[in-house]
Amino acid sequence: MRVGLVCPYSLTIPGGVQGQVLGLARSLRRLGHEVRVLGPCDGPPPDAGVTPLGRSVPAAANGSVAPLAPDPSAQLRTIRALRDEGFELVHLHEPFAPGPCMTTLLFADAPSVGTFHAAGESAGYRVMGWAMRRMARKLNRRCAVSPDALNLAQDALGGEFELLFNGVELDRFAGGEAYPIEAPTVFFLGRHEPRKGLSVLLDAMAYLPQDVRLWVGGEGPQSAALRQRFGGDSRIEWLGRISDEERNARLRGCTVYCSPSVRGESFGMVLLEAMAAGCALVASDLTGHRNVATDGVDALLAPVGDAVGLAKALQRVLDDDLLRSNLVAGGKRRAEALSMGSLASRYVEIYRSALAD
C-alpha cells in the first residue's frame, strides 16, 4: 500500500504529533508499506522519507505555539506532492489545522483517514464549525488519540470516531546507554510555557533535599524568566534543546521523570516514552496523564499545580527503592501494551477498510 502521512506542524521542531507521524511512518514501512511523510520543515528533513513543504510560522494554539505552514507556497507544494506521489490513501493528522492537512483534504483524490489529537478548546471549531462539518464528510475514517480529543472533535464535527491511543517505538527508548548521574536526579523535558507546569516543579525543588538534582530540558517563552528566578539554585541544570539521542539517554539515566503539566494535555506521550525507557514517573493528576498512567501502578499522580504535593510524590519515589522498581515494571508493561507496532497494524486495518468503501 502506498500511503501519504500529512503533518501540519514542522517536522524539525519537537512535538507530540510530529513524533507520532514519523514513528508511525517507520512502523508502517517495517510492515512492508510504502510511506511518504508530507509536512513543513525548518531545516533538513528529519527522515529520508519526508517531503518538506516549506518553513513554518509560529501560531498560538491551545495555550501553546504551533509551527504551522498556512502560506500559499506550502499549499502549492502540497498539491504538487499529492499529484506526483500517487498515494493510494492519505492519512491526515489534525485534519483541520491550517496548512497542508486542510489542503490535502480539499485536493486529494485518494481515500483519507483523519486522526484528531487536540483537546481542550478550539476557536477554529467555534468559528468555522459549520464549514468543517461539511469538509469532514470527505474523511473515510476518523480516529482520536484520547477521550478528550474524541469529545472535542465529535462535538464539533459529528460522525463516528475510533479511539486509538498514541503509540511508542519501544526499540528507540529501551536499551542503550544511560546518562550517568552522581546524585538522585529528576528530569523534565518540554516547552517552557505555563501549561507545562515547569514553574510548579521548580518551586517543588525548595521542598526536596539538597542532594537532589534537576535536569531541565527544552526551551520556550518562559525560559528567560524562569532561569532568572531560579538561576541561583546550583542543583538545577538547564539543558536547552537536546537531541533525541540525549533525551533517551537521560530518560534511561534519571532517577525519576516528572511531568507537572497544569492543563491542555490530550495524551501524555512523554510519559509513555519515559515508561518505555524504564523511568519511574511522577506526573500531575490530569485527565491526559490518566489516559496513559495509573496512580500507584506505573506512576505517582500528584495534585495539579501543587508544588508541595508534587515534592511529596517525588520524595516518595526517590526514597523508596521498591516503589520505584514497581513503577518501572508497571511502566514497561504499559508501554508494551501501547507499542507503535501494534498501532501501525491497527491503522493498516483502518486503511484497508477505507479503501474498500
The 8 nearest C-alpha neighbors of each residue, nearest first, counted from 0:
[[1, 32, 33, 2, 87, 88, 31, 34],
 [2, 0, 33, 86, 87, 34, 32, 88],
 [3, 1, 34, 88, 86, 89, 87, 33],
 [2, 4, 89, 35, 34, 36, 86, 90],
 [5, 3, 36, 90, 89, 91, 37, 35],
 [4, 6, 37, 91, 36, 38, 100, 90],
 [5, 7, 38, 92, 8, 37, 91, 4],
 [8, 6, 99, 100, 38, 67, 98, 96],
 [9, 7, 67, 66, 6, 10, 39, 38],
 [8, 10, 39, 40, 11, 66, 12, 55],
 [9, 11, 40, 12, 17, 8, 39, 38],
 [10, 12, 40, 9, 41, 45, 42, 13],
 [13, 11, 10, 9, 14, 41, 66, 17],
 [14, 12, 11, 17, 15, 10, 18, 9],
 [15, 13, 17, 16, 18, 12, 10, 8],
 [14, 16, 18, 17, 19, 268, 13, 269],
 [15, 17, 19, 18, 14, 20, 116, 92],
 [16, 18, 20, 14, 19, 15, 10, 21],
 [19, 17, 15, 21, 16, 20, 22, 14],
 [18, 20, 16, 22, 17, 21, 23, 15],
 [19, 21, 17, 23, 18, 22, 24, 16],
 [22, 20, 24, 18, 23, 19, 17, 25],
 [23, 21, 19, 25, 24, 20, 18, 26],
 [22, 24, 26, 20, 25, 21, 19, 27],
 [23, 25, 21, 27, 22, 26, 34, 20],
 [26, 24, 22, 28, 23, 27, 21, 29],
 [25, 27, 29, 23, 28, 24, 340, 343],
 [28, 26, 30, 24, 29, 25, 32, 343],
 [27, 29, 32, 31, 25, 30, 26, 33],
 [30, 28, 26, 31, 27, 25, 32, 340],
 [29, 31, 27, 28, 32, 26, 344, 343],
 [30, 32, 28, 29, 27, 33, 0, 26],
 [33, 31, 28, 0, 27, 30, 34, 1],
 [34, 32, 1, 0, 28, 2, 31, 35],
 [35, 33, 2, 3, 1, 24, 32, 28],
 [34, 36, 3, 48, 49, 4, 2, 37],
 [35, 37, 49, 4, 3, 5, 50, 48],
 [38, 36, 5, 50, 49, 4, 6, 51],
 [37, 39, 6, 52, 51, 7, 5, 9],
 [38, 40, 9, 52, 53, 51, 54, 55],
 [41, 39, 9, 10, 54, 51, 11, 42],
 [42, 40, 54, 11, 55, 9, 39, 43],
 [41, 43, 40, 44, 11, 54, 45, 10],
 [42, 44, 45, 40, 41, 11, 51, 46],
 [45, 43, 46, 49, 40, 42, 51, 11],
 [46, 44, 11, 43, 10, 47, 49, 42],
 [45, 47, 48, 44, 49, 21, 43, 36],
 [46, 48, 49, 44, 45, 50, 35, 36],
 [47, 49, 35, 46, 36, 50, 34, 24],
 [50, 48, 36, 46, 47, 37, 35, 44],
 [49, 51, 37, 36, 52, 38, 48, 35],
 [52, 50, 39, 40, 38, 53, 49, 37],
 [51, 53, 39, 73, 38, 76, 50, 77],
 [54, 52, 39, 73, 51, 40, 55, 68],
 [53, 55, 41, 40, 39, 68, 56, 52],
 [54, 56, 68, 67, 66, 39, 9, 41],
 [55, 57, 66, 67, 68, 58, 54, 65],
 [58, 56, 66, 65, 64, 67, 55, 59],
 [57, 59, 65, 64, 66, 60, 56, 67],
 [58, 60, 64, 63, 65, 57, 62, 61],
 [59, 61, 63, 62, 64, 65, 58, 121],
 [62, 60, 63, 263, 120, 59, 119, 121],
 [61, 63, 60, 194, 59, 64, 263, 193],
 [62, 64, 60, 61, 59, 65, 192, 194],
 [63, 65, 59, 58, 60, 57, 66, 62],
 [64, 66, 58, 57, 67, 60, 59, 63],
 [67, 65, 57, 8, 55, 56, 9, 58],
 [68, 66, 55, 8, 56, 65, 7, 69],
 [67, 69, 55, 98, 70, 56, 39, 73],
 [70, 68, 98, 97, 67, 71, 73, 74],
 [69, 71, 72, 73, 68, 74, 98, 55],
 [72, 70, 74, 73, 75, 69, 98, 68],
 [73, 71, 75, 74, 70, 76, 53, 52],
 [74, 72, 76, 52, 75, 71, 53, 70],
 [75, 73, 77, 71, 76, 72, 99, 78],
 [74, 76, 72, 78, 77, 73, 79, 71],
 [77, 75, 79, 73, 74, 78, 52, 80],
 [78, 76, 74, 80, 75, 79, 99, 73],
 [77, 79, 75, 81, 80, 76, 74, 82],
 [78, 80, 76, 82, 77, 81, 83, 75],
 [81, 79, 83, 77, 82, 78, 84, 76],
 [82, 80, 78, 79, 84, 83, 77, 85],
 [81, 83, 79, 80, 84, 85, 78, 107],
 [82, 84, 80, 81, 85, 79, 78, 86],
 [85, 83, 81, 86, 82, 80, 3, 35],
 [84, 86, 83, 82, 81, 87, 1, 109],
 [87, 85, 88, 1, 2, 84, 3, 89],
 [86, 88, 1, 109, 2, 85, 0, 89],
 [87, 89, 110, 2, 109, 86, 111, 3],
 [90, 88, 3, 111, 2, 4, 91, 112],
 [91, 89, 112, 4, 111, 113, 3, 5],
 [92, 90, 113, 5, 94, 100, 4, 112],
 [91, 93, 114, 94, 6, 113, 5, 115],
 [92, 94, 115, 95, 96, 114, 116, 91],
 [95, 93, 100, 91, 92, 96, 101, 113],
 [96, 94, 101, 93, 97, 100, 131, 98],
 [95, 97, 93, 94, 7, 98, 100, 101],
 [98, 96, 69, 95, 101, 67, 99, 100],
 [97, 99, 69, 68, 100, 101, 7, 102],
 [98, 100, 102, 101, 7, 74, 103, 77],
 [101, 99, 103, 94, 102, 98, 7, 91],
 [100, 102, 104, 103, 95, 99, 98, 94],
 [103, 101, 99, 105, 100, 104, 106, 74],
 [104, 102, 100, 107, 106, 105, 101, 99],
 [103, 105, 101, 102, 106, 107, 100, 137],
 [104, 106, 102, 103, 107, 101, 134, 137],
 [105, 107, 103, 104, 102, 108, 78, 81],
 [108, 106, 103, 109, 104, 105, 81, 89],
 [107, 109, 106, 110, 81, 88, 111, 105],
 [108, 110, 88, 107, 87, 111, 89, 86],
 [111, 109, 88, 139, 354, 353, 89, 108],
 [110, 112, 89, 138, 139, 90, 88, 109],
 [113, 111, 90, 140, 138, 139, 141, 91],
 [112, 114, 91, 141, 90, 94, 92, 142],
 [115, 113, 142, 92, 143, 93, 141, 91],
 [114, 116, 143, 93, 117, 142, 92, 148],
 [115, 117, 144, 148, 143, 93, 114, 118],
 [118, 116, 148, 115, 265, 119, 93, 151],
 [119, 117, 148, 265, 147, 151, 120, 263],
 [118, 120, 263, 121, 117, 151, 61, 147],
 [119, 121, 118, 122, 61, 151, 117, 124],
 [122, 120, 123, 124, 125, 119, 61, 151],
 [121, 123, 125, 124, 126, 120, 127, 60],
 [124, 122, 126, 121, 125, 127, 128, 95],
 [123, 125, 128, 127, 121, 122, 126, 155],
 [126, 124, 122, 123, 128, 127, 121, 155],
 [125, 127, 123, 124, 128, 122, 129, 121],
 [128, 126, 124, 130, 129, 123, 125, 131],
 [127, 129, 124, 131, 130, 125, 126, 155],
 [128, 130, 132, 131, 127, 133, 156, 126],
 [131, 129, 133, 132, 127, 128, 134, 135],
 [130, 132, 134, 128, 133, 129, 135, 127],
 [133, 131, 156, 135, 129, 130, 134, 128],
 [132, 134, 130, 131, 135, 136, 129, 137],
 [133, 135, 131, 136, 132, 137, 130, 104],
 [136, 134, 132, 137, 133, 138, 131, 156],
 [135, 137, 134, 138, 133, 132, 139, 158],
 [136, 138, 135, 134, 139, 104, 111, 133],
 [139, 137, 111, 136, 140, 135, 112, 113],
 [138, 140, 111, 353, 112, 110, 137, 141],
 [139, 141, 112, 138, 113, 353, 142, 111],
 [142, 140, 160, 113, 112, 114, 161, 138],
 [141, 143, 114, 161, 160, 162, 113, 115],
 [144, 142, 115, 162, 149, 114, 145, 148],
 [143, 145, 164, 163, 116, 165, 162, 148],
 [146, 144, 148, 147, 143, 164, 266, 265],
 [145, 147, 149, 148, 150, 162, 144, 143],
 [148, 146, 150, 118, 145, 149, 265, 151],
 [149, 147, 118, 145, 151, 117, 146, 150],
 [148, 150, 146, 143, 152, 147, 151, 153],
 [151, 149, 147, 153, 148, 152, 154, 146],
 [150, 152, 148, 154, 149, 153, 118, 147],
 [153, 151, 155, 149, 154, 150, 156, 148],
 [152, 154, 157, 156, 150, 155, 151, 149],
 [155, 153, 151, 152, 150, 157, 156, 149],
 [154, 156, 152, 153, 124, 128, 157, 151],
 [157, 155, 132, 153, 152, 154, 158, 131],
 [156, 158, 153, 154, 155, 159, 132, 152],
 [159, 157, 153, 156, 160, 141, 136, 135],
 [158, 160, 141, 157, 161, 153, 140, 142],
 [161, 159, 141, 142, 162, 158, 143, 149],
 [160, 162, 142, 163, 143, 141, 159, 149],
 [161, 163, 143, 142, 144, 145, 160, 164],
 [164, 162, 144, 143, 161, 142, 165, 145],
 [163, 165, 144, 145, 162, 166, 337, 143],
 [164, 166, 144, 163, 167, 19, 337, 268],
 [167, 165, 339, 338, 337, 342, 164, 168],
 [166, 168, 339, 338, 169, 272, 337, 271],
 [169, 167, 339, 170, 171, 338, 22, 166],
 [168, 170, 171, 172, 167, 173, 275, 338],
 [169, 171, 173, 172, 168, 174, 275, 167],
 [172, 170, 169, 168, 173, 247, 174, 276],
 [173, 171, 276, 170, 169, 275, 247, 174],
 [174, 172, 276, 170, 275, 169, 171, 175],
 [175, 173, 172, 176, 170, 276, 171, 251],
 [176, 174, 177, 173, 248, 172, 251, 247],
 [175, 177, 248, 178, 174, 251, 252, 247],
 [178, 176, 252, 248, 251, 179, 249, 175],
 [177, 179, 252, 249, 248, 176, 180, 251],
 [180, 178, 252, 177, 181, 249, 253, 248],
 [181, 179, 182, 178, 252, 184, 253, 183],
 [180, 182, 179, 183, 184, 212, 210, 211],
 [183, 181, 180, 184, 211, 210, 212, 254],
 [184, 182, 211, 254, 212, 210, 317, 185],
 [185, 183, 212, 254, 253, 213, 211, 182],
 [184, 186, 213, 255, 256, 254, 253, 212],
 [187, 185, 214, 256, 213, 257, 253, 215],
 [188, 186, 215, 257, 216, 214, 256, 258],
 [189, 187, 216, 217, 215, 186, 190, 258],
 [190, 188, 217, 191, 216, 187, 195, 218],
 [189, 191, 219, 218, 217, 192, 195, 188],
 [190, 192, 219, 218, 221, 222, 220, 189],
 [191, 193, 221, 190, 194, 195, 220, 219],
 [194, 192, 195, 196, 191, 197, 221, 198],
 [193, 195, 261, 262, 196, 260, 192, 263],
 [196, 194, 260, 193, 197, 192, 261, 259],
 [197, 195, 260, 259, 199, 198, 194, 261],
 [196, 198, 200, 199, 195, 201, 259, 191],
 [197, 199, 201, 196, 200, 202, 225, 193],
 [200, 198, 202, 306, 196, 197, 201, 304],
 [201, 199, 203, 197, 202, 198, 259, 306],
 [202, 200, 198, 203, 204, 199, 197, 229],
 [201, 203, 199, 200, 204, 306, 205, 198],
 [204, 202, 306, 200, 310, 205, 201, 206],
 [203, 205, 207, 206, 201, 202, 200, 310],
 [206, 204, 203, 207, 202, 201, 208, 310],
 [207, 205, 204, 203, 310, 208, 307, 202],
 [206, 208, 204, 205, 310, 209, 211, 314],
 [209, 207, 210, 211, 206, 205, 204, 314],
 [208, 210, 211, 207, 234, 212, 205, 204],
 [209, 211, 208, 182, 212, 183, 234, 207],
 [212, 210, 183, 209, 208, 184, 182, 207],
 [211, 213, 184, 234, 235, 183, 185, 210],
 [214, 212, 185, 235, 184, 186, 236, 234],
 [213, 215, 186, 236, 235, 187, 185, 237],
 [216, 214, 237, 187, 238, 188, 236, 186],
 [217, 215, 188, 238, 239, 187, 240, 214],
 [216, 218, 240, 239, 189, 190, 188, 191],
 [219, 217, 191, 190, 239, 222, 240, 216],
 [218, 220, 191, 190, 222, 221, 192, 217],
 [219, 221, 222, 192, 191, 218, 223, 190],
 [222, 220, 191, 224, 192, 219, 223, 225],
 [223, 221, 225, 219, 224, 220, 218, 191],
 [222, 224, 226, 225, 221, 227, 220, 219],
 [225, 223, 227, 221, 226, 222, 228, 220],
 [226, 224, 228, 222, 227, 223, 229, 221],
 [225, 227, 230, 223, 229, 228, 224, 222],
 [226, 228, 224, 230, 225, 229, 223, 231],
 [229, 227, 225, 226, 230, 224, 231, 223],
 [230, 228, 226, 231, 227, 232, 225, 201],
 [229, 231, 226, 227, 232, 228, 233, 225],
 [230, 232, 229, 233, 228, 227, 226, 235],
 [233, 231, 234, 230, 229, 235, 236, 204],
 [232, 234, 235, 231, 230, 236, 212, 229],
 [233, 235, 212, 232, 213, 236, 211, 209],
 [236, 234, 213, 233, 232, 212, 214, 237],
 [235, 237, 214, 215, 238, 213, 234, 233],
 [238, 236, 215, 239, 214, 235, 216, 226],
 [237, 239, 216, 215, 236, 240, 214, 217],
 [240, 238, 217, 216, 218, 237, 241, 215],
 [239, 241, 217, 216, 218, 238, 242, 188],
 [242, 240, 245, 239, 246, 243, 216, 238],
 [243, 241, 245, 244, 246, 240, 247, 13],
 [242, 244, 246, 245, 247, 241, 248, 13],
 [243, 245, 247, 242, 246, 248, 241, 249],
 [246, 244, 248, 242, 247, 243, 249, 241],
 [247, 245, 243, 249, 244, 248, 250, 242],
 [246, 248, 250, 244, 245, 249, 172, 243],
 [249, 247, 177, 178, 245, 251, 250, 246],
 [248, 250, 252, 178, 246, 251, 247, 253],
 [251, 249, 247, 248, 252, 253, 276, 273],
 [250, 252, 177, 248, 249, 276, 253, 277],
 [253, 251, 177, 178, 249, 250, 179, 248],
 [254, 252, 184, 255, 250, 249, 251, 185],
 [253, 255, 184, 183, 185, 252, 279, 317],
 [256, 254, 279, 185, 253, 280, 278, 186],
 [255, 257, 186, 280, 185, 279, 187, 281],
 [256, 258, 281, 187, 282, 280, 186, 259],
 [257, 259, 282, 260, 283, 281, 187, 256],
 [258, 260, 283, 196, 282, 257, 200, 195],
 [261, 259, 195, 196, 194, 258, 262, 283],
 [260, 262, 194, 196, 303, 304, 195, 259],
 [263, 261, 194, 264, 260, 285, 195, 196],
 [262, 264, 119, 265, 194, 118, 61, 62],
 [265, 263, 287, 266, 262, 267, 118, 288],
 [266, 264, 287, 118, 145, 117, 147, 148],
 [265, 267, 287, 264, 268, 145, 290, 288],
 [268, 266, 288, 270, 269, 287, 291, 264],
 [267, 269, 271, 270, 266, 272, 15, 165],
 [268, 270, 272, 271, 267, 273, 15, 258],
 [271, 269, 273, 268, 267, 272, 274, 291],
 [270, 272, 274, 268, 269, 273, 334, 275],
 [273, 271, 269, 275, 274, 270, 167, 276],
 [272, 274, 276, 270, 278, 271, 275, 250],
 [275, 273, 330, 271, 277, 276, 278, 272],
 [274, 276, 272, 334, 273, 277, 331, 172],
 [277, 275, 172, 173, 273, 274, 251, 278],
 [276, 278, 274, 275, 327, 251, 273, 331],
 [279, 277, 273, 274, 327, 276, 255, 280],
 [278, 280, 255, 327, 326, 323, 256, 298],
 [281, 279, 298, 256, 255, 257, 278, 299],
 [280, 282, 299, 257, 298, 300, 256, 313],
 [283, 281, 258, 300, 259, 257, 301, 299],
 [282, 284, 301, 259, 303, 300, 285, 302],
 [283, 285, 300, 301, 302, 303, 282, 288],
 [286, 284, 288, 287, 283, 289, 303, 262],
 [285, 287, 289, 288, 290, 284, 264, 265],
 [288, 286, 266, 265, 264, 290, 285, 289],
 [287, 289, 267, 285, 290, 286, 291, 292],
 [288, 290, 292, 286, 291, 287, 293, 285],
 [291, 289, 288, 287, 292, 266, 286, 145],
 [292, 290, 289, 288, 267, 271, 266, 293],
 [291, 293, 289, 288, 297, 298, 290, 294],
 [294, 292, 296, 297, 289, 298, 295, 291],
 [293, 295, 299, 298, 300, 296, 292, 297],
 [294, 296, 299, 298, 297, 293, 326, 300],
 [297, 295, 293, 294, 329, 326, 298, 325],
 [296, 298, 326, 329, 330, 293, 292, 295],
 [299, 297, 280, 294, 281, 295, 326, 296],
 [298, 300, 281, 294, 295, 280, 282, 301],
 [299, 301, 284, 282, 283, 294, 281, 298],
 [300, 302, 283, 309, 284, 308, 282, 303],
 [303, 301, 305, 284, 283, 308, 304, 309],
 [302, 304, 283, 305, 261, 284, 301, 285],
 [303, 305, 261, 199, 306, 302, 196, 259],
 [306, 304, 308, 307, 303, 302, 309, 199],
 [307, 305, 203, 309, 199, 308, 202, 310],
 [308, 306, 310, 309, 305, 203, 311, 206],
 [309, 307, 311, 305, 310, 306, 301, 302],
 [308, 310, 306, 312, 301, 307, 311, 305],
 [309, 311, 203, 313, 307, 308, 312, 314],
 [310, 312, 314, 308, 309, 313, 315, 307],
 [313, 311, 315, 309, 314, 310, 301, 308],
 [314, 312, 310, 316, 315, 311, 317, 309],
 [313, 315, 317, 311, 312, 316, 318, 310],
 [316, 314, 312, 318, 313, 317, 319, 311],
 [315, 317, 313, 319, 314, 323, 318, 322],
 [316, 318, 314, 315, 319, 313, 183, 254],
 [319, 317, 315, 316, 314, 320, 323, 313],
 [320, 318, 322, 316, 321, 317, 315, 323],
 [321, 319, 323, 322, 324, 318, 316, 317],
 [322, 320, 324, 323, 319, 325, 326, 316],
 [323, 321, 325, 319, 324, 320, 326, 316],
 [322, 324, 320, 326, 321, 325, 316, 279],
 [325, 323, 321, 327, 322, 326, 320, 328],
 [324, 326, 322, 328, 327, 323, 329, 321],
 [325, 327, 297, 329, 323, 328, 324, 279],
 [328, 326, 279, 330, 324, 325, 329, 277],
 [329, 327, 325, 331, 330, 326, 324, 332],
 [330, 328, 297, 326, 332, 327, 331, 296],
 [331, 329, 274, 297, 333, 327, 332, 328],
 [330, 332, 334, 328, 333, 274, 329, 275],
 [333, 331, 329, 335, 330, 334, 336, 328],
 [332, 334, 330, 336, 331, 335, 329, 337],
 [335, 333, 331, 337, 275, 336, 332, 271],
 [334, 336, 338, 332, 337, 333, 331, 169],
 [335, 337, 333, 334, 338, 332, 341, 331],
 [338, 336, 334, 166, 335, 167, 333, 339],
 [339, 337, 167, 166, 335, 340, 341, 336],
 [338, 340, 166, 167, 342, 168, 341, 343],
 [341, 339, 343, 338, 342, 26, 344, 168],
 [340, 342, 344, 339, 343, 338, 345, 337],
 [341, 343, 339, 345, 344, 340, 166, 346],
 [344, 342, 346, 340, 345, 341, 27, 339],
 [345, 343, 347, 341, 342, 346, 340, 348],
 [346, 344, 342, 348, 347, 343, 341, 349],
 [345, 347, 349, 343, 348, 344, 350, 342],
 [348, 346, 350, 344, 345, 349, 351, 343],
 [347, 349, 345, 351, 346, 350, 352, 344],
 [348, 350, 346, 352, 347, 351, 353, 345],
 [351, 349, 347, 353, 352, 348, 346, 354],
 [352, 350, 354, 348, 353, 349, 355, 347],
 [351, 353, 349, 355, 350, 354, 348, 356],
 [354, 352, 350, 355, 351, 356, 139, 349],
 [355, 353, 351, 352, 356, 350, 110, 88],
 [354, 356, 352, 353, 351, 350, 110, 349],
 [355, 353, 354, 352, 139, 110, 351, 140]]
